[in-house]
Amino acid sequence: MKNIFSIAIAASAIMVSCGTVQSVIQNTFPYTANVLISTGVPANKEISSTATATNVQTWFGGNNNAQIKDVRIADAKVSVVSPTGGNLSALKSVKIYISSSGSSEKLVASRSDISSTASSVNLDLNDAGFLDEMVKSTGVTVRTVYELKNQTTSDMNLKVALNFSSVPVR
C-alpha cells in the first residue's frame, strides 16, 4: 500500500513538473483591444478601427533582444462588452491586422458570414507566418476591420482578444 501511495506521489510530481516545463518552454501572451461601433455606422460598408498594442509593448517594449522566437497568432476572439446581454447578430464580418513601425500589415485572423447570436465568436486564424520582428518592435498596432449586416440601434462595444505563442531562444 505504501508503494502504491509513493508511486502515485512521484507520478503526480512528474506530471506537474512536465506542465511547468511546458509553460516555460512555450509562452502565450495576450493582447486586447476595444472597438466601438456607433449607431451611425452604415451597414454593408467596411469600417476600420486601429489601436496601439499596449499589452504587447508591456511584454517586450520594443525589445529586439527579447529572448523569444517563433511568435505566431495562437487564437483570436471577438466578444460583446456592451450593451449588457448584447450579441453579434449585427456583424457581417471581422478582419484583424497587425503591424509595427516599418513593417507591412499582416492579416492574422478573420471571420466572414457571421451568423451568431452569441455574445462572442472565435475567429479563423490566417497563416501570417512568424511575427517575431513585428511583435518585438516599437509601435505595434492592431487594426480591426468590420462590416455590419444592419445598423445597430445602440452603441456596441466589442473586445478583440488575441493570444500569441512563442518559444524561448536557446
Backbone torsions as a table, in degrees:
resi	resn	phi	psi	omega
1	MET	NA	-41.3	178.0
2	LYS	-63.3	-36.6	179.3
3	ASN	-64.4	-42.2	179.8
4	ILE	-64.1	-42.9	178.7
5	PHE	-63.3	-43.2	178.5
6	SER	-64.0	-41.5	178.9
7	ILE	-65.4	-40.8	179.0
8	ALA	-62.5	-42.9	178.4
9	ILE	-64.3	-44.1	179.9
10	ALA	-63.7	-43.2	179.4
11	ALA	-64.0	-41.0	177.9
12	SER	-62.2	-43.7	179.7
13	ALA	-62.8	-40.9	179.0
14	ILE	-65.2	-43.9	179.8
15	MET	-63.3	-42.8	179.0
16	VAL	-64.4	-43.5	-179.4
17	SER	-66.5	-35.8	177.0
18	CYS	-64.0	-40.5	177.1
19	GLY	-63.9	-40.3	178.5
20	THR	-65.5	-45.2	178.4
21	VAL	-61.0	-43.0	-179.9
22	GLN	-62.0	-41.6	-179.6
23	SER	-69.2	-28.8	176.6
24	VAL	-74.9	-39.5	-177.8
25	ILE	-69.8	-43.3	-179.5
26	GLN	-117.0	115.6	-179.1
27	ASN	-95.1	146.8	170.5
28	THR	-125.7	130.1	179.5
29	PHE	-130.6	143.3	-172.0
30	PRO	-96.2	163.2	167.3
31	TYR	-146.7	133.4	175.6
32	THR	-128.4	149.4	176.8
33	ALA	-141.8	149.5	175.3
34	ASN	-104.1	139.3	179.0
35	VAL	-124.7	122.5	178.5
36	LEU	-96.0	124.9	174.8
37	ILE	-108.0	109.5	-178.1
38	SER	-80.4	159.8	-179.6
39	THR	-64.5	-22.9	-178.1
40	GLY	-84.1	-1.1	-178.1
41	VAL	-70.2	125.4	-177.8
42	PRO	-73.1	152.9	176.3
43	ALA	-79.6	158.4	175.3
44	ASN	58.1	34.1	176.5
45	LYS	-141.1	130.2	178.9
46	GLU	-71.2	129.7	179.3
47	ILE	-119.8	142.0	-175.9
48	SER	-116.1	140.7	176.5
49	SER	-135.6	128.7	-177.0
50	THR	-116.1	139.9	178.1
51	ALA	-137.5	147.1	175.8
52	THR	-78.8	137.1	-176.8
53	ALA	-81.7	74.4	-177.3
54	THR	-66.0	-33.0	179.4
55	ASN	-63.7	-45.3	179.6
56	VAL	-64.2	-40.8	179.9
57	GLN	-65.0	-32.8	176.9
58	THR	-64.1	-39.5	-179.1
59	TRP	-69.4	-43.2	-171.0
60	PHE	-120.1	-27.0	175.5
61	GLY	55.9	36.6	-179.4
62	GLY	70.0	31.5	-176.8
63	ASN	-95.5	97.4	178.6
64	ASN	-66.0	-12.8	178.8
65	ASN	-95.1	6.8	178.5
66	ALA	-54.8	135.7	-172.8
67	GLN	-83.9	52.7	176.1
68	ILE	-132.0	160.8	175.3
69	LYS	-151.8	175.9	178.2
70	ASP	53.5	45.5	178.4
71	VAL	-74.7	126.8	179.2
72	ARG	-136.5	160.2	172.2
73	ILE	-73.5	130.0	-177.7
74	ALA	-101.3	-39.8	173.8
75	ASP	-163.2	161.2	-178.7
76	ALA	-145.9	139.9	-175.7
77	LYS	-146.1	144.3	174.5
78	VAL	-118.5	131.7	-178.9
79	SER	-133.0	150.6	174.8
80	VAL	-84.1	123.7	176.1
81	VAL	-91.9	-45.4	176.4
82	SER	-147.8	149.5	6.8
83	PRO	-71.6	153.3	178.0
84	THR	-57.9	131.4	-178.3
85	GLY	80.4	6.4	-179.9
86	GLY	-71.2	164.1	178.5
87	ASN	-135.4	176.3	-174.9
88	LEU	-94.5	16.8	-175.4
89	SER	-63.6	-22.4	178.8
90	ALA	-77.5	-19.6	-177.1
91	LEU	-79.4	137.1	174.8
92	LYS	-99.3	-44.2	-179.7
93	SER	-156.5	158.7	177.5
94	VAL	-142.0	137.5	174.5
95	LYS	-131.3	138.5	179.8
96	ILE	-120.0	123.7	178.6
97	TYR	-115.3	148.4	174.7
98	ILE	-126.8	143.5	177.8
99	SER	-152.0	171.2	175.6
100	SER	-148.3	173.7	-179.9
101	SER	-55.0	123.0	176.3
102	GLY	78.8	6.8	178.3
103	SER	-121.2	154.1	178.0
104	SER	-79.7	156.0	-178.0
105	GLU	-72.3	142.1	177.8
106	LYS	-125.0	134.2	174.6
107	LEU	-77.4	119.1	-177.7
108	VAL	-106.5	-25.7	-179.6
109	ALA	-156.9	152.5	178.6
110	SER	-160.5	167.6	174.5
111	ARG	-158.5	126.5	177.2
112	SER	-117.3	164.0	-178.3
113	ASP	53.0	50.9	177.8
114	ILE	-70.2	120.2	-179.8
115	SER	-122.7	24.1	-175.1
116	SER	-87.7	138.5	170.3
117	THR	-102.1	11.5	177.7
118	ALA	-78.1	167.9	180.0
119	SER	-88.1	-6.8	176.3
120	SER	-149.9	156.9	179.0
121	VAL	-147.6	139.0	174.3
122	ASN	-79.6	140.8	179.4
123	LEU	-94.2	156.1	175.8
124	ASP	-80.1	131.9	-179.0
125	LEU	-83.2	137.9	174.9
126	ASN	-100.0	143.1	179.0
127	ASP	-75.6	90.6	-179.0
128	ALA	-88.8	1.1	-177.5
129	GLY	75.3	-162.6	179.9
130	PHE	-78.3	138.8	-177.3
131	LEU	-112.3	21.5	-175.4
132	ASP	-51.7	-60.0	-174.9
133	GLU	-61.7	-39.2	-177.8
134	MET	-65.9	-48.4	-176.0
135	VAL	-70.2	-33.5	-178.3
136	LYS	-85.5	-2.9	-180.0
137	SER	-92.6	175.4	177.7
138	THR	-86.5	159.9	175.0
139	GLY	70.2	38.5	178.1
140	VAL	-72.0	128.1	178.4
141	THR	-127.7	151.2	175.9
142	VAL	-120.5	127.4	178.9
143	ARG	-112.3	125.4	177.8
144	THR	-105.1	125.3	177.0
145	VAL	-113.8	124.1	-179.3
146	TYR	-131.2	158.4	176.3
147	GLU	-135.3	135.4	179.6
148	LEU	-97.1	148.8	172.1
149	LYS	-75.9	-40.3	179.1
150	ASN	-151.1	159.8	-179.1
151	GLN	-64.3	147.6	177.5
152	THR	-83.5	152.6	179.6
153	THR	-87.2	-12.2	175.0
154	SER	-148.7	162.6	177.1
155	ASP	-59.1	143.5	178.5
156	MET	-127.2	131.9	178.0
157	ASN	-109.7	122.9	179.9
158	LEU	-108.1	150.6	172.8
159	LYS	-113.5	125.7	174.6
160	VAL	-101.4	121.0	-179.1
161	ALA	-116.6	118.8	178.0
162	LEU	-114.1	140.4	172.8
163	ASN	-122.3	132.6	178.2
164	PHE	-111.0	146.2	175.8
165	SER	-116.9	154.1	179.5
166	SER	-153.7	169.2	173.8
167	VAL	-126.4	151.9	-179.5
168	PRO	-72.6	149.3	174.7
169	VAL	-73.6	136.3	-179.7
170	ARG	-100.3	NA	NA
